[in-house]
Amino acid sequence: MMYIIHSGVKICGIFSKEEAAKSSNLRELLGVRYSLKAGCFLLQNARLDLRLDNEGDVRALGGIVPSKPEQISGGSNNPEIQEQVVEIDDFCLENNIDLHVFWTPREFNKIADYMSRARLNDHYSFLLNAKMFMELENTFGTHSIDRFASSDNVLVSSRRYNSKYFEPESEWINAFSCDWRRPG
């Protein structure tokens, strides 16, 4: 998933194996929810024009579909989708985000579609062998932060990490750009 939250700010993430197996409609809504959470610091007390190329999700979120602008929509008969719609709505209410949802044709959504697949073939998502990691822990003591990780492969017990892409739980993006001497 990838969303442009603010001019120049892109949020990219990866779904768990369970989430990746869900329908495209549900994954799109999960992506919206996770992006709202990740970009909350930019979106609080603001209007957000959200453009999706998934007509079903636009309708579920009460958005506008150009072919039927007079049609009132909102919610879903699918319990999983409805749960995400409620979560998104609640999050927006809690953070005073004025959400406006619009359908956009797929051909105008190419960057988001490309970025949504970027991490699937990410040749830079390395994971240290578990045995080697334990050997390093035994030799040097407990590590407090994993400088090269993501939410799905962080090894340190504190679950603190730096990621290549923006993730809500990540403490920093691009470990080479932060001060490793800071406490932590």
N, C-alpha and C positions, 0 to 999 in steps of 0.2 A: 504494500500500500504506500501511497505517497500523496501528500496534499501540500499545496502552496498556501500557507496560512497567512503570510504577510509578505509584502514585496521583498523578494530575496531570501525568504525563510522557507525551507522545504522540510517536511517531516516524513521520514521513511522508517518503516518498521517491518517486522516479520511476524507472521502468525505462528502460534503453536501448532503442532501436528494435528491436534483435535480441531482447532479453528480452521486450518487449511482444508480440512475435509468437509467443511460446511458449504452450503450453497453460496453462489456468488452474491446474491442479495444480502445474505447475512454477513459475509466477509466485508462487503462494502460498508455496511452499517457499523461493524466492529472497527473498521478503519476510520470512519468518521469519529466514533467515540474516542478511540485512542488518540487521534490527532487533536481533538478538542482538549483532551487532558494534557497532552504534551505542549500544546501552544496556549494553554490557559493564561499564562502571564501576559501574553500579547492581546488576548481576546476579551478579558474581563471588561465589563462596562462598555462594550462596543457592539456594533452591528457586524454580522458576518453574512456575506453572500456566498452560500455554498453551492457549487455547481457540480452535479453528478451526471454521469452518462447512463445510470441505471434508473429507468423510468419507474420501476416498481418501488425502489427506495425513495425516490423523489416523492411519489404519492404517499408512501407510508409516513414520511416526515412532514406531510402537509404542504408540499411544495407545488410549484407551478410547472405544468407540462404545456409547451406552446400549442400543441395540436388541440388541446382541450382546456384553455385557460379559465373557462367558466366552471369547470368541474371542481367541486369541493372534495378534498381528500384528506387523509390522515389516518394513521393506524393500520393494522394488518390483522387478518384472521389467523396468520401463522404465529403461534405463541412465542417462538424464538425471536422473530423479527419484531413483534410487538414489544417484547422485553427490551430490545435494543433501542427502539423508538422512545420508550418511556425513560430509559437511562439517559439518552441524549437530551431529551426535553428537560429532565430533572437537573442535569448538569448545567444546561444553559440557564435555567431559572436560578440555580444556586450562585452562578457566576455572572449574572446579569448580562448574558450574551443574547443579543437580538438576532436570532437565526432566521434567515430567509433562504429557502432551498429552491433551486432552479434546475431544470433538465438542460443538459448541453449535449450536442451530438458527439459521438465517440471521436470523430476526426479532429475535434477541437480539444481533445483530452489526451493527446499523444504523449506529452511529457509525463503526466501522471501514470499512464498505462506502462510506459517504459520503466519508470522508477518503481512501480509496484512489482516488477520482476527483477529489479537490479540485485537484490540480495539473494535471489534463488541461485544465481551463478556467481556469487561473490567469492572470488579466489583468495580474498584476504581475510576470510573468517577462519583463522587458525585456532586450534585447540590443543593445548599441551596434553600429552599423554598423562592419564590419571596417576600412573605409577611414578612418572617423573615428577609430577607436581607434588606428590606426597614425599618424595625424596628431598625436594627443595624445601618443603615445609619442615621436615625433620632436621635438615642441615641449618637453615637460616631462621627458623621460627615461623610463627603464623603470619601470613601476609595479610595486610589490611585492605588492599585494593587491587583489583585485576585491571591493569592498564589497557589491555587489548581484549575486550570481550563484548558480548551483547547479552540481552536478557536471557537468551536460550543457552549460553555456554559459559557463564561466569563460574569460576572455580573457587574463589575465596569464600570462606564460611560467612563473612560479613555481608555477602551479596553486593558489595560496593564495586563499581566498575566504571571504566571509560569506554565509550563505544565509537565506532566509525560514523554511525548515523545517529541523529537525534532520537533518543528514547526517553520517556518520562522518568525512568528509574536511574538512568545514567547520570553520573556526576559531572561528566565532561565529554565533549566531542573532540576526537583526535588527540590522543594521549601525548603526541609530540608537541602540541601547542600549549600544554599546561605546565605549571611549576611543580615538579615532582618533589620539591623540598618542603612544600607546605605540609602542615601536620595532617596525619590521616593514615 
